[in-house]
Amino acid sequence: MAEYVFGVDIGGTTVKLGLFDVSGNVLDKWEIPTRTENGGMKILPDIAQSIQDKMSEKNIAAENVAGVGVGAPGPVDGDGIIHKAVNLGWDEMNLKKELTALLDGMRVEGGNDANVAALGEMWKGGGQGYKNLVAVTLGTGVGGGIIINGKIMTGATGSGGEIGHIHVEDDETEACGCGNYGCLEEYASATGITRLANRILQASEMDSVLRQGEVSSKTVFDAVKAGDQLAIEAARQFGDYLGKGLAVIAGVINPEIFVIGGGVSKAGEVLFDYIRPAFDKTVFHGCKNTKFALATLGNDAGIYGAARMVLA
């Protein structure tokens, strides 16, 4: 009988790995470098070797492992095929098939890292108790993961949940990293909040603590908490874009809850003071009771979600 499951979260710099029991308790977690040279050809063999080493260390037999779940930074479809992971140097590859072969036939499940992290938050994080949720990651960009009836929504090619690239502004002149203009990511990410604040600083002579040092999403929300009016205006614009964007998502997905994570979420529940008004004003009436919560798993959400894929 299977007693254990491994969760793997592949990042551009490190690969996070976790050993869990089948109840979802983490028994061990560790990291290895992500070797992206030569088209990332070493990444999966390194993961397989690390898992096998851990099994030897813990005296775990293969028949006692339910499988290995993997989150990767790219579109991964329902068959476990990743459709290009630029940060890893991968083109299209059958992640499940390749890693299963390296692990001597062990079961492998694969998914997009943001979607997998959403599953982790549903299972053991801020979304516990809900089966229909959208996880929103506010970091350098804006990531998303959509869970419907407890299952990841991948879409046709694994690109479901790319909420950061919802179009929210027609008059933007700076390009988003994706090449389009006016994406949600340009206003609701950490870099987006900084951009909004800097634009207000340049267009206004209003006194602000933000004029005294480096502007970042953290300094903006620290200033908001201190009552700085310029920072509050930046937060209002941020909340207006994000609240309206989430209202659009709610009208399509009808989640029970939005779980907000990523570096920006460290500001705390003050974020909801700015997101919720725009959301409530624009959301379809049938979705007005959608809840908001902060993510709780931090950087471990990926390994939890990866493990959950195997057990679901």
N, C-alpha and C positions, 0 to 999 in steps of 0.2 A: 504493500500500500504506500502511495506517495505521501511523503511527509514534508517535503521541501520544494521551494520554487525560487528561481533566480530572476531578479529584475535588473535590466541593463539600460542605462541612459547614455547614449553616445553624444558627446559634445565636441566642439571643434578643437578644444585643448585637452580635455580629459574625458575618460569614460568612467562613469560612476556605476558601481555594481553593488547589488544587495542580495543577501541570502535571507529568505523568509521561511517561516513555517506556513502551512496552508491556511492558518487562521489570520495571517497578515501581520504577525509579529516579526519585526526585523531582528535577525540573529547576528548579523554581521554586515558591515558595509565598508567599501574600500574604493580606491580609484587607481586607474592606470593611465599612462599617457596615450593620447590619440595620435598615432603616427600617420600623418596624412601624405607623406612623401610617396612618390611612385603611384599616384592615383589611389591612395588609401588602401593599397593591397594588403597591408599588414594588420589592418584594424580588426577584421573578423578573426583571423588566426590568433591575435593577441587576446581577444575576448574569450575565445574557446580555451586557450591555454590557462588563462586566469581562473576560469570556472573549474576546469579540471584540477588545477592546483588547490583550489579551495575545497573541492570535494575530497581530495587526498588528505588535506590538512584536518578536515572535520570527520574523516572516515565515513563519507557518505557514498553509498552505492548508487549507480545510475538508476536502478529500478525504484529507488526511493525519491527520485526527483520528478515532480509533475511536468517540469519543462522550464524553458527560458523565455522570458518576454523581453523585447528590445524596442526602445524608442529611438528613432533616428531623425536628424534634422533635414527632412525632405518629405515630399509626398509619398506615402506608402499606401497602396491599395489593399483591398480585402484579401488578396492572395499573398500578401507579404512581399510584393514587388515594389522596390523603391524606384521612383521616377526622378532620378538625378538628385544628388546631395552635393551642392557646389562646395560647401565648406569642408567636405571630406574628400573631394576629388572623385566621387563616384558618379558614373552614368547609370543607366537603368540596370538593376540587378535584383535577382530573387533572393532577398535577405533571408527568408525562412529556409529555402533550399540550401543555400551556401553554408549557413551556420549549422543547420542540422547535420550536414555532411561532416563538418569539422568536429561536431560533438558526437560522432558515431551513432547517429540516428535519433538523438534526443529531440523531443518536441520543441519547436521554436515558434513563437508568435511575434509579429512585427507591426509597428505603427509609427505614425508621425509623432515626434517628441511632444509637441504641444497637446495633441489629442490624448496621448498617453498620460501626460501630467494631469489633464482634466479627469481622467479615469481614477488616478490616484487620489485627487481631492474628493471625488465622489465616495471612494471606498473608505479612506481613513483621514480625510482632511476637512476643510471648511464646508464641503458639500455632503457630509454624512447624513443619511436619512432621506436623500433625494435621488431619484432615478432619471430626472430630466433636468439637465443643467448646462450652463455655458460657463466655462472657465476662461477668464480674460487675464492675460499676462501683460502687464505694463512694465516693460523694460526698455532696452535700447530701441526695440520696435514694439509693436502690439501683436501679440499672438493670441490664439484662441483654440479652444477645444470644445466640441459639442457632443454631449452625451444624451441619447434618446433611449428611454426604457432600459437604462443601464448599459447600453452599447455605444461604442464610438461611432459617430457618423463620419465616414471617410469620403463619400462621394465617389464619382466614377474613377478618378485617378489618384485619390488620396489627398486632394487639395481642399476638401471641405474644412471649414473652420478658419479660413484665412481672413478673419474679421478685420485685421489691421489695414486691409486694402479695400474696404468699403469706401466708396467715394462720398465725401462729405462737404467739399468746398470747390466751387466752380472757378474761383478767381485766384487760385494759388499759382505762383510763378516759379517756385522751387520744386524740383522733381523729388518724388519719393524714391527710396532705394529700389523699388520695383520698376521704376521708369515712368509711372503715371504721375498725375498731379492731383493734389487735394485728397489724398488718402487719409483715413482716420489716424493712421500711424504718425502722420506729420504733426499732429496736435495733441495726441493722448499718450504718446510714449514719453520716456524721460527726456529724450532729445527734443521732442515736440513741445513739451511744457517749457523747456529752456528757450526754444525758438519764440514761443508766444510772449514770454516775459521780456526777452530782448527786443522784440518788436515794439512792445509797449514802452519800454525804457527809451527807445530811440524816438518814438513819436510823441513823448510826453515829457514835461519838466517836473512832474510830480515827485515829491520827496519819497525816497524808498531806501530801506536798508540794502536792497539789491544793487544799489549803485556803489556799494562799498567793498564789494568783493566778487568772487566768481559766482555766476548764476548757474544753478542746477535745479533739478526737480526737488531735491531735498531742501535747498535754501529757499526756494519759492514757498514750499509748504510750511517750513519753519517760520517764515515771515508771515504767512497767512495766519498761523496760530497766534502770532504776536500782534495781529491787527493791522498789518501793513496794507494800505489800500491798493497800492499798485500790484502787489502780489495777489491780493484778493481778486483783482480784475483778471489777472492771468489765470487764476484758478477757475473763475467764472467761465472764461472762454473755453478752457480745457473741459470743464464739466458740461458745457453746452454741446460741444462736439461729441464727447463720449456718450452723454445721456441720450442724445438723438440717435447716435449710431446703435446703441444697445436697444433703443425702442424699435428700430427697424428689425434687428435680430429677433427681438421678442415676438414681433408680429409674424415672423416666419417659423420660428422654432417653438414658441410658447413654453420656455423653460419654467421650472418651479423657482429657480434661483440662479443668480449670477455670482460666481466666486471670483473675486478680484485678487490677483497675485502679482508677482514681479517686484522689482526694486521700488517702484513708485508706491506700491501698497504699504510700504513701511511708514508712510505718512499716517496710516491708521484710518479710522472711520470718518475723519474729517473729509475724506474724498467723497463720501456719499452725500455730504451736505451740498456738494456742487454737481454731482452726477444726477442725483434723484430729481431735482426740480425740472430739468430739461427732459428727463425720461418720463416723468409723470405727465408733463404737458403734451408730449407728442405720441405716447404709446397708445396702441389700440386698447379700447376700454376693457376688453376681455383679458388683457395681460397686466392690468394695473396692480395686481397683487403680487407680482414677481418680487421675490426677496433678493436682498443683496447681502453678501458676507465676504469677509477677508479669507484668503487662502491661509492654511496653517502649516503645510508641509515644507514650504520653502524649497530648497534645492533637492530635497528628497522626493518630491512629487513624482518625478519621472521613474524612479526605481520602484516606487509603490505601484504606480499605474502599470508598469511593464509586468510586474509580478501578477497583478490582477487580471491582465489579458489572458494569462495561462489558466487561471482558476475560474474565469467567468463561464 
